[in-house]
Amino acid sequence: MNPGITRLVLAGIVCLSHFSSLAVGGPAVACFFALSGYWIAGLWRQQAGEGLSRYTHFVSARWLRLAPLLILALAGQALISSVFHLTDVPLSSPEWWLRQLGIASSTPAGLLLPQQWSLDVEMRFYLVAPLLGIAFALIRGRQAWLLAVVAFAAGITMVSSGHPVISGELMPHLGFFLAGMAFHHTGGFTLPRWLPWTCLAGIVFLLALPHVRYLLNSELVTTGSPAHDLQQQSLLVMLLGLLALPLTLPSVLRPSSKLDRLLGDLAYPVYLFHWWFRTIVYEIRGEDASSIEKAMLAATALAATAVVSVLFLIVIDRPVQRWRRTRVPAASTSGTTALPSVKPSLYP
């Protein structure tokens, strides 16, 4: 698939996870992290400036890419949650809102949007990405992949010791970011044709196993489940994410049309705003609602998500990002001609 539609499909998988009992959002987010690593590696190489100025311009540009729609999503969710008396987070606390605005380290303060933990991880990655970029510039291709393998091993060790994979901490997910950076660092090589098919077969095989289906059932495995089940679920999420990388990461090498870029740009608002309508649907439907009623309400919520996402993309996101590109120095193409071209519009 092309890069834009790949991102939208991943966002759609997260939506599927939230509108059903199929807990497959984690592997999709892991693929997002790998794509992020690829694009950020190129954006840092092309970032203008030197020293601290270069770093601050880079981080501020990345914050501006995430924050406007996130702030809007939080404000809307705060209103919805207040109407239905749902939230336990301190909405009246200025400290809580400041933590959310910073994005990084917002998870420990409590989240309105459950998917926001991944943006916390993403922002933490942005803070250290320049240092990782400097390190990658000093090593060769195989060494870059070795760094990713070491990070994966560290993440698996953390999860095996009981650390939840769905958290706002960077370390369990660093391997996915580094895999994307290594893919960029090695020139975005073409994978063997057998590898994606083998990984797809592995995913299908795992999903056919009864115990795997149990672990991926969010109605059966919850935060109150035994620690052993939660640990296995987290490890499974990491494994599925790894198997999905050869299916998603090569998309960055494909050409992207204007339509594909539009679809890619929609991935981020869809990822954020579907929770508004998921919340409303789950609150207004009766406990005895039939499967058909649930499906119709879910379809209505997804249609509303699409409309709102397009609206906010046009009215808010694109104007803000045009302003961002004029205010924050970015492109400096010196020394990057040997690398794959970076198209920031493809990446949120």
Buried (B, 14 or more C-beta within 10 A) or exposed (E): BBBBBBBBBBBBBBBBBBBBEBBBBBBBBBBBBBBBBBBBBBBBBBBBBEEEEBBEBBBBBBBBBBBBBBBBBBEBBBEBBEEEEBBEBEBEEEEBBEBBEBBBEBBEBBBBBEBBBBBBBBBBBBBEBBEBBEBBEEBEBEEBBBBBEEBBEBBBEBBEEEBBBBBBBBBBBBBBBBBBBBBBBBEBEEBEEEEBEEBBEBBEEBEEEEEBEEBBBBEEBEEEEEEEBBBBBBBBBBBBBBBBBBBBBBBBBEEBEEEBBBBBBBBBBBBBBBBBBBBBBBEEBEEEBEEEEBEBBBEEBBEBBBEBBBEBBEEBBEEBBEEBBEEBBBEBEEEBEEBBEBBBBBBB
